[in-house]
Amino acid sequence: MNRRYLLLLSLVAMALFLCVDIFEIVNIWKQKDDQLSLRYKAHSREAFNLLISKTRTNGFEKAMTILDYFSGLIEDEELPLCETTEDSLQLRKQAFYQAASIIKKNETLTSFIKGYINSTGNDTSFTSSVIIRRYDILNSGEPLAVVSEKPATKKAAMVLVHSLKEVRNNFIIEFDYYIDLKSKNRLILSETILSLSLMTISIIVVLFVFWLTWKNLMEEKRLSELKSDFINNMTHELKTPLSTITVAGRTLEKEQVRKDEDRVLETARMIGKQSIHLNQLINTILDVSLLERTEFEMDKKEQPVDEILCDIVDSFLTSCNHCAIINEKYNCREIKAEIDLLHFTTMINNLLTNAVKYCHKEPEIDITTEPGDRKLIITISDNGPGIDKEHLSHIFEKFYRIPTGDIHKTKGLGLGLYYVKRIANAHGGEVNVFSKTGKGTTFVIEIPVK
């Protein structure tokens, strides 16, 4: 199956799983919410009925007595003082809030319900609330409606216990008594913590597995592209010298060429040069293959690093026809380090070759050595185009080449810096790179010394 379709199918399956899981979580929460409301409603009503059977009161007797006295004062003393309808309306609004306060402060039902619910082993961290639906003051036997400026509304966490109606000498009142489960969410969470935790963990695990799968697929895709790029580059690199040798061989087959000693000599040199290049390519691949072996060992000997670097630079400049300006500054003349001469030389040559190969102007390279804390620091800087930050963390990976479109203008296999990193590590040291686009690149190699 196509990888894209497989990934799409995985996405759809994961989305469905998440939707089902989230739906189950919401459903469990709603069920617990309903169960909790029903439980507290049932217990509260049981307590209400028990209170009536024991005391013959509903817990509002004191509040109703005080409210009756208050309503009488309103009727006898306050209402006669109202000169306008507006004054009367304002008085009734104030009376409404006073009535609600009187009931709240003087009712005894809440404490009885809390005691009963506590005996059942349930949480009692709730409050009570009274919502007045009707409050009429009896004015000469005629009901005078007392109104609220802003009617109270029922909140989601409020559970209706009972609706009551009282008719006294001075008032008629209808109100609903609620218990307000302000900690309802906490209670639901405490009862569903296990199932919700398991579902949440399953969601996290699924997301993690998907992320891991996605990451592995992207890494596999990247490695596949690197491998394909390497094969293409290697094919091109090998075909170039082979084609040149083939053409040179056919040229030598011609009789008129064989009679011209200068042309024979020139062709022979060309064959030799391309053979050396071909041999270098094969050796590079073999060296990397050797580095991959777990039994790989270095032939390290104590060597004066500054002298070796000086020899490497001289040899490099000679081999490339003085293709670059190399500024040398060695500050470790007396320091020796255990190095494998062959691999160390190849490592430095790789960095110098890259500095020349990727520079689009006259190459200028600075090589310095500095003593460190039980290490020797080699710094190689160039005046090349630099490397973007996004590529810096990948340049030491095998086969990695900085993408420049479908065609790489500069030849290479993507093995040079990988080799540098492995050799530096094999010496017990490390290599770091610092670069800024347009400002060149600096490689810092640290080799331990005794």
GIZISUL-V734621 format. One record per pair of residues at least 12 apart in sequence whose ideal C-beta (glycine too) atoms are under 8 Angstrom apart, sorted by the first residue. I is the first residue (numbers start at 0). J is the second residue. Records with the same first field share a line. If there is no record, write none. Layout:
I=J  J
This chain:
2=216  220
6=213  216
9=209  212
10=209
13=205  206  209
16=205
17=202  205
20=198  201  202
21=202
23=198
24=195  198  199
27=191  194  195
28=187  191  195
31=187  190  191
32=183  187
35=180  183  186  187  190
36=158  180
38=121
39=116  121  125  158  178  180
40=158  159  160
42=112  115  116  119  121
43=112  116  158  160  178
44=160  161
45=115
46=111  112  114  115  116
47=108  112  160  161
49=115
50=108  111
57=108  161  163
58=106  107  108  109  111
59=102  105  106  107  108  163  165
61=105  106  107
62=101  102  104  105  106
63=165  167  172
65=101  105
66=98  101  102  167  170  172
67=167  168  169  170
68=169
69=94  97  98  101
70=94  98  136  137  167  169  170
71=168  169
73=90  94  136
74=136  137  138  143  169
77=90  94
78=90  136  138  143
88=146
91=136  143  144  145  146
92=145  146  147  148
94=134  136  145
95=131  134  145  146  147  148
96=147
98=131  134  145  172
99=129  131  151
102=129  131  174
103=127  129
106=127  129  176
108=127  176
109=126  127  178
112=127  160  178
113=125
122=182  186
124=181  182
125=178  179  180  181  182
126=178  179  181
127=176  177  178  179
128=151  157  176  177  178  179
129=174  175  176  177
130=151  152  153  174  175  177
131=147  151  172  173  174
132=173  174  175
133=171  172  173  174
134=170  171  172  173  174
135=170  171  172
136=169  170
137=168  169  170  171
142=171
153=175  177
154=179
156=179  180  181  183
157=177  178  179  180
158=177  178  179  180
159=175  176  177
160=176  177  178
161=175  176
162=174  175  176
163=175  176
225=396  397  398  399  413
226=398
228=398  400  413
229=398  412  413
232=400  407  410  411  412  413
233=280  284  412
235=410
236=280  410  411  412
237=277  280
239=273  410
240=273  274  276  277  280
241=273  277
243=269  270  273
244=270  273  274  277
247=266  269  270  273
248=270
250=262  266
251=263  266
280=412
283=412  414  415  418
284=412  414
286=342  345  418
287=397  414  417  418  421
290=418  421  422  425
295=425
297=339  342  425  426
298=339  340  341
299=337  338  339  426
300=337  338  339  340
301=335  336  337
302=335  336  337  338  340  343
303=332  334  335
304=331  334  335  336  338  368  375  377  446
305=329  331  332  334  368
307=338  340  343  344
308=327  329  347  366  368  377
309=327  329
311=344  347  348  351
312=325  327  351  366
315=348  351  352
319=355
322=355  362
323=351  354  355  358  361  362  363  364
324=361  362  363  364
325=351  363  364  365  366
326=363  364  365  366
327=366  367
328=365  366  367  368
329=366  367  368
330=367  368  369  370
331=368  369  370  375
334=370  375  448
335=448
336=375  426  446  447  448
337=426  449
338=426  446
339=422  425  426
342=422  425
343=422  426
345=418  422
346=418  419  422  423  444
347=377  379
349=415  416  418  419
350=379  419  442
351=364  379
352=415
353=381  415  416
354=379  381  383  440
356=409  410  411
357=383  384  409
358=381  382  383  384
359=383  384
360=382
362=381  382  383
363=381  382
364=379  380  381  382
365=378  379  380  381
366=378  379
370=448
371=445
373=447  448  449
374=428  445  446  447  448
375=445  446  447  448
376=443  444  445
377=443  444  445  446
378=441  442  443  444
379=441  442  444
380=439  440  441  442
381=439  440  441
382=439
383=439  440
384=436  437  439
385=434  435  436  437  438  439  440
386=401  432  434  436  440
387=401  436
391=432  434
394=416  432
395=416  417  419  420  430  432
396=417
397=413  414  417
398=412  413  414  417
399=413  416  417
400=413
419=442  444
423=444  445  446
426=446  447
427=446  447
428=444  445  446  447
429=444  445
430=442  443  444  445
431=443  445
